[in-house]
Amino acid sequence: RAMSVSSAPRAVAWTPSRLRGTRARFASARGVAPRRGLCHGPSACFGGEDANLAADKSLGYHDLLDEKVRRTRALFGDLLPPGGLEVYASPKTTRFRHRCRFAVVRENEGGGGEEKGASDADDDACDEDGQTTIGKTKKNELRYALFEKGNVAALDVYGDFDVFPPASHAIADVMPKLLRVLNEEDSASNTHTERTSNTQSGTNTNPLTDGLSAVGFLANRRGDVVVTLWNASEAKRKENEPVYPLTQHTWDIHACRLVDALKLTGLVSRRKGKVWVASNGTGKVFEEMRVPRLESALRNNTHTNPSPESDTIILSIVEGAFSNPNPDVAECTAGWLRETVATALSCHEELDERATSERGQKSKKKNEDVSLVELYCGNGTHTVNLSPFFHKVTAVEIEPSLCDACLENFALNGIENARVMALPAETFSEERIDDTEIPTNDDFVLVDPPRAGLDPVTLRLVASYRTIIYIACDSNSLVRDFVDRGLAETHSIKRSAVFDHFPGSKFVEVVVWLERRRDASA
């Protein structure tokens, strides 16, 4: 399937002269929240039949978001650009998470934890005597659990209340069904063992639940769900607990039955040194992202069914690796990045033309030859989204499964001007710094590091680029890299935004566009 984002040839990047005057048109495209202020109506940010899910519960949500924004503004202070801090709310305050993971405990192994069944894990449901009320569970039964404030909070998926409101509709539907089937198989296996062996009573011999310590869910908005079972290694078993041989064939028989029974897209078992995927399923889902289109991005498009409002990008998302759990906000982020890159390229062209005419200076690189380096690229979402703007893109990722997903996503979307390198960002940066034949003065770099931020070597490379786009899941690390580690000496913030990927939590994602100061040496 040919994607509209890749229908144009890749030999020449989108020229900035074609991008002038697009900001106002872009802002009105579907999928983009207002430039400043909260998006208090979900439909103002995104379309879709589920857009108004959280409308009747938005007041408390926006109060919490206001507080997160206040803290972020206080952290940045005078560093913010004249346009201030743009805020993009999540269009959903429930059913927004398409990737979840839960610990698995047994009913008699509470570990000092508490029974949780309400949407707020700090609020227990109590009976008339003030005792915690739980669902209909049996001794030794498997339960989902969350770790909160040092305690294990078991979830009551059989209760009448919504056990985990952030989970997507598809995940919320599968959760109780999966647990019920696992408990039935677990109980049957334990009963069989008691009757046929002299081993310790209750020893588990079921391939699916044996040593089960966690369950993960990966879904897309279409409703496909991949379940991952984390099974403890033999080294973590109790000394008196027997070990029996388990082959992948035996596991696959049980796994295929579960996939068929629950109509899963796939079932995966992760145990020490092994990853097994049920033969009648897969370990990934495919997500369609609709990204608001810049009008000038239609250059030379020849696709047969163009959308006037958005491009569709197909993404392969693999289990067991990082992916953005909130696809609605991810679409909003992708649109913001497109507009920012288009604006930056247009600014570069204007500045370089002015320098050529007024001072007789010459740009070191034509805009048509500008390249992008993306560090910590994950499955290549930003690479696919932004590649049409650039002559070439180099994506860097340390996780092999994500590198494979990158290559698959390039193929799915017809991306021919990008490559992925399986390296740590620090190693890539060391090699690029030492290679003086690769100029970075007029190029772009996009970084999306973990919460710890950039290491010193990577920061040194990043600082050599004219344009930096920094995506931070921890704004404290971003401010540290900018102020304490010297980025502020060479670059200034031109645009900044908050994206609320995790409604109801204390976390937000902050994205900034940094441009080299005119008085800073290249």
Order of alpha helices (4+ residues) and beta strands (2+ residues): alpha-alpha-alpha-alpha-beta-beta-beta-beta-beta-alpha-beta-beta-alpha-beta-beta-beta-beta-alpha-beta-alpha-beta-alpha-beta-alpha-beta-alpha-beta-alpha-alpha-beta-beta
